[in-house]
Amino acid sequence: MKVTRPLLVVGAGIAGVTAALEAAEAGAEVILVEREPTIGGRVLRSHSYFPKMCPPTCGMEINIRRLEANPRIRVVVAAQVAAAEPTADGWKVTLALAPAFVNGRCTACGDCEQACTTEVADPFNLGMSAVKAIRLPHLHAWPRRYVFDRAACSDDEARAIAASCRYDAIDPTATPTTETLEVGAVVLATGWRPYPSERLPELGGGLPDVIANVEMERLASPSGPTRGAILRPSDGRPPARVAFIQCAGSRDVNHLPYCSSVCCLVSLKQATYVKEQLPEAEVTIYSIDLRTPGRNEDLLRKVAALQGVRLVKGKVGRVEPAARSLRLRVEDVEAERIVEADADLVVLATGMVPSAVGDPMPLFTRTDEDGFALDDPAAGITVAGVARRPEDVASSVRDATGAAARAIAAAARGR
Ligand SMILES: Cc1cc2nc3c(=O)[nH]c(=O)nc-3n(C[C@H](O)[C@H](O)[C@H](O)COP(=O)(O)OP(=O)(O)OC[C@H]3O[C@@H](n4cnc5c(N)ncnc54)[C@H](O)[C@@H]3O)c2cc1C
């Protein structure tokens, strides 16, 4: 089978990187486009990942070595698909590239960071800490290049920052550019974003000590806002009672009607973060039911056996501030009554919203009723990872391998 046109992979999370590598290692030319300045997607923001509880970088490091070794993959970061039109044998795609305030000459030496005094909320830590306006986006950033939040700095400061660079790598006057590509087929691997907990005021969304599961990942991470200490945001003290609320906005027609499939496992995993760090803490996981398919059942058994962990079958209806804590009203299904319980920290197990929702990228030609993208074989579009359906890392990787094969076939076939 001969593929004469490159494949376009949109999104460089674990699914997109896998699809790009599998296709390139099978002989296809691949252009991997990522919106953020670095690759790796959401997984890199976790503290560790189930089932093996390894650091999120462990899989990514191998993938980066494979990427660097493969001349058939071109990675374009800080870029998005602005327009796409079908051609006789694929797609003509226009990429919109963000201004290259920092170019490829950057060595990540850090001199510019010293010259910068302006701080901004750190997007990598979900705004829970502050960083310099010019910085390495995170510890494991690839490409290993600084990013510059130019809009946050005055012209004078931007000039001083540029002057501090020995490599002439900073251009505060850079402007957006575009690039046009001709590709034979497309893999969409645009992933997800968290359902906003502020939309759940009844569950305390927006209160300082009510955090989302994605925030718990950053709190527990050594590169997070507290250097890995699980502390209450309101007073910086370790919580003695932590409550996890499952299906926070999920399986709920008012929010996300579907199950995000990983949230139960995520809360079980995060319960281990708490117990490892704060062995005396009481942890309660409130759920309608705990969904832990296949070998993930082992994690449920492990957590259920931990001292000080309670698994309560019950839906939390309300979370309100109480004296120096939070009060939960819960429909305890087994006790057949409404009960009240106090917690110092509440973690909302919020679900995954597909990137296709609210992000009208031209290549999302077909989506399901929840906004997950669907394969469009006639258009040469195939989907991988959470862009297709909520799933864990292992399933996203399997999915991406299949998507790479389908994309190669589509590009060879032509439209
Ligand atoms: C709190 C939490 C913890 C989790 N922990 C685990 C765990 O321990 N183990 C596990 O197996 N799974 C876990 N998961 C699930 C895991 O995060 C997903 O399986 C994984 O992120 C899927 O990878 P992906 O590549 O499909 O999507 P993403 O990680 O979302 O990557 C998508 C990439 O596409 C980019 N992108 C988006 N739109 C565009 C666009 N228009 N143009 C260009 N690029 C774009 C994004 O910037 C991103 O880099 C967890 C989920 C949650 C919510």
The ligand as an ORCA input file, in Angstrom:
! r2SCAN-3c Opt
* xyz 0 1
  C      -8.675     13.858     36.790
  C      -8.318     12.797     35.784
  C      -7.306     11.897     36.054
  C      -7.026     10.870     35.154
  N      -6.121      9.910     35.519
  C      -5.947      8.827     34.711
  C      -5.120      7.746     35.131
  O      -4.581      7.744     36.243
  N      -4.968      6.699     34.284
  C      -5.573      6.641     33.049
  O      -5.394      5.651     32.330
  N      -6.375      7.668     32.624
  C      -6.577      8.747     33.428
  N      -7.382      9.781     33.019
  C      -7.863      9.774     31.616
  C      -6.758     10.369     30.689
  O      -6.528     11.708     31.064
  C      -7.212     10.289     29.220
  O      -7.358      8.922     28.889
  C      -6.151     10.896     28.290
  O      -5.951     12.263     28.580
  C      -6.609     10.756     26.831
  O      -5.615     11.305     26.012
  P      -5.992     12.089     24.662
  O      -4.718     12.200     23.907
  O      -7.147     11.443     24.011
  O      -6.508     13.523     25.143
  P      -5.724     14.763     25.805
  O      -4.835     14.319     26.899
  O      -6.810     15.734     26.133
  O      -4.843     15.350     24.634
  C      -5.428     16.055     23.563
  C      -4.418     17.037     22.986
  O      -5.020     17.703     21.871
  C      -4.744     19.102     21.947
  N      -5.807     19.813     21.227
  C      -7.098     19.982     21.597
  N      -7.780     20.661     20.652
  C      -6.880     20.940     19.672
  C      -6.976     21.618     18.431
  N      -8.128     22.150     18.004
  N      -5.868     21.737     17.668
  C      -4.683     21.200     18.084
  N      -4.541     20.533     19.252
  C      -5.626     20.410     20.031
  C      -4.718     19.394     23.435
  O      -4.017     20.592     23.709
  C      -4.030     18.132     23.970
  O      -2.619     18.269     23.966
  C      -7.716     10.784     33.907
  C      -8.741     11.709     33.629
  C      -9.069     12.677     34.568
  C     -10.231     13.572     34.309
*
